[in-house]
Amino acid sequence: MLNYGGVAMLARFQSLIRQYSITIMVIIVIYALSVNEQLGKLCAGVAILLFGMLFLGDGFKAFSGGFLEKTLTNSTKTSLRSVIFGTIVTTLMQSSSLVSVLSISFVSASLITLVQGIGVMFGANLGNTTGSWLIAGASSISISSLALPLIVGGLLFSFQGNLLYKGVGKILAGLGFFFLGVFYIKAGFEGFKDVMDLSQYELEGYKAVLGFLFIGALITSIIQSSHATLAIIITAYFEQQIGYEQALAAVLGTSVGGVVTALVASLSTNIEGRRLAVANCIFNFTTVFIVAVFFNYFVMINDAISNAIGLGQDSILRLAVFHTLFNLFGVILLIAFIPKIANFLTKTLKGHNTGESVPLFINDSILPYKDTALEALDNEVKHLYDNAFAIISHTIGFSRADIRSTKEFDEIKNNKDWFKQTFNVTELYNTQIKVLFNAIMDFSTKLQTFANETQYVERIVALQIASRKIAEATKNIGLLQANMKKHATGNNPALQKEYDDMRLELGQLLRMIEEIKHAPKESLEALKDDLKKQKKFFKQQDKDAFNVVEKLIQENAINAANGTSLLNDLSFIHNVAKELISAANHIYGMSNIKAVGKANMQD
């Protein structure tokens, strides 16, 4: 049996094996491509095209400056608007993967609903078809002379200090690399057909449809870029390496392989993000299945449309028409079923209930979108407070409904049914607070890497402090749970009164914070003054605690042992109040924190 040192050594050995294996594989691939010049050109073209897609994505991110995220939340109120938004944005950005990842991130952060996210996904699939028009158009004309000037001009823009110039530069360079990639793919196929003639392997009927559909799906799933696969398919057809219907089937297959990117992105999100990824699979698999079954009819419709718009029999733009045709068919077919798809996925895909509270809003996939990530962090801290609010309310013998109501506390403090409930605050702290607090601290620390401007850092630090205060308040309330339950329901009138007073004071504070949560901005200043008064009140109560306990002992209302416990519990309740007031101030922007660095937050 291996000891700890042996296990650690084995783990290091496995890690080294993986690293060296990847290095060796890369060297083998480079050598193989260098031996076969035409294959090297073909693969280099794919690599350059993918590099261009990365530049395009980064360029639009820099250019949007948060506009895309804000527009996404405001322009997806209905299914139709969601589809239109997804179509337009994907058309402009030429990256359905980026829009898909963004949609999954927003749904998992609860910034848009699952129904809205599904609509955006449908639109992204439709908008992605404009890429086939761009590639087909670029393949039918000589664009190599345009590619290099775009790259040079784009890089010159990228060297500028202005963020907008950098964004424009990356977009231009991305287009240049995109066109250059298409050029090298064409060059690779031109020489490759002299080495191997793919047309001699031509299949017929549904064997050809299924075979090339599978090839299109396989290539797309491996390189995770439908644009790169489309470039290969369109170029292969242009060079007469594959037939017309084979090319159409391969184009259809890109929709199947394209779901891989969304599925991979959903792995780092919560159940809502995974539901959206599955919805994307439903759209693509349903559309592809129907089109494959009625493939010949869709080919005839495609030919009729192509002839109507004046495309020649051998025009590669016919592939682009087909790509748009079947995705548009899928959208028209399924758009009315978006709410039903969302309901079905909500009912069938359930999250694993481990008893632990999990983040509802934050996940690493939204970190690059700093405005969105900050809003998600804000919502997650409020989620943490809601968990603490439930624990603290029940510990002092109140229901959350009573605290949120307008009932007088003198009335509700006499209802002590909650003290009959059996729950362990320490256990709840570990499962409902600490797990969530750790996730918040991890996410907020990572976020400062992306959002390092002063205004972002100040807000992040404020939310970190609020999270720590909430965690400390919950931990402190657990220290008086046993005594609170014992004496608030006990037979000693003096102790019962003191513990009821603690319950009443803390309950009033919790009610005030609930009012702040739902108050309009113009009321926050007055509520801030009320919190200040509460802070002074609890501070004075803390100072008077010793005199109160001493008087009770002198009057023989309580014994010395009870007096010591009461003194400790008064200190605990006042600490809880102090932490909650501080947390509320930081959450709702009522603190005057100024920060330029990372907060040192340890649980």
C-alpha angles and dihedrals in degrees: 000000000000119000123219093271091051092050091049091049091049091050091051090048092052090049091052091048090054093048094048092043091056091046092049092047092052091050091050092050092048091049093047092050092047091054094052107048097191094048087048091055091048094051092041088055091053091047093049091047091051089048088053091051090054090052091049092051093048091046094054091045091055092043095050095056091194093317093113093054093047092046091050092059093045101041102051103070094127134030092249093050090048091053092047091049092050091048095049096044094047090048091053097041097036090216120105087174092061092048091046093051090046091050092048090049093050094047092047089050090050091236090125129020126254089250091055092046093051090052091052090049091052090050092048090057090051094044090050089067090072086071090065089054090051093048094044091048092048091048094052095054135044106264101158090095089056096045099067096048089050091051093048093045092045094051091049089054090047092059091062120102095228112097093218091053089049090051093050089046093054092048092051093044090046091054090047093052089043092056092041090053091053089050093053092045088055091047091050093051093046091060095032093064089062089058098040127010106209091186090074088067092058114149126201136222123356092340088067093045094050094039096053092038086058092047092052091048093047096050092046093049091050100048093028093220122106089189092060091047091048089051090054093046095045092047092047089053092045089054090047092243091130133026129251099259091041089055091049091051091049090050088052089052092058089071090059094047092044093070090071093077092053092046092051091048091051093057091077094048136074128264093283091058091049091050090055092050090052090049088056089052090050091053096048098039093046093048094045093046094052093043091048092050092049094031097136092053092051090050089054092048089048091051091048092052092045092051091047092056092045103255117156123241092256098038113133088212086079087075090056090049090053092048090054093041099058095040091050088049090053093050093048091046098048108027093091090052097054095104090047091049089051092050092047093051092045091054098042103037108062127177119242108264105215095160090252123114110244129200111273099189113020128076133148094250092074096050094099090058097068099183091049092043091051091051090049090050090051091052092047092054088051087050088053090051091050089055091049091046090057094048095046093044093052093043091058091045102256132120117231089237091058093049091050092047129086094242118129113256091226085065100044098040090073091060103086101167091123090066087065089064118096115223136138115230093199091055092046090049090055095046103033104028114021096048091050093042091054091050091050093050092047093048095044092050091052091046092060088065090061098032105042098146114117097248091052095045092050091054093044091051091048090054091046090053091047090052092051092048091051091050092048092048091053092047091050094049088058090060092065100036096103096046093043092055093042100048101032087060096031133108099248106098094200094052092042090054093049093049092044088052089052090051092048095048094048092042091055090051091050090050091051091052090049088054090051090053091061100031122115116247093253090062096052095086092058091045089049088058090050090053090051089053090049090051091052091046094054091043090055091046089055091052092048095046096092093050091048093051093043091053092050091051092048090052090050089238090129135011126244094261092053089045092057092049091047092050091052093046093050087054091049094049092049091050090051090052092048092051093047093050091050091048092051091049092052097042096050096041096251096125125090096224118157116190135167100171140042119292117239101235119173125170 
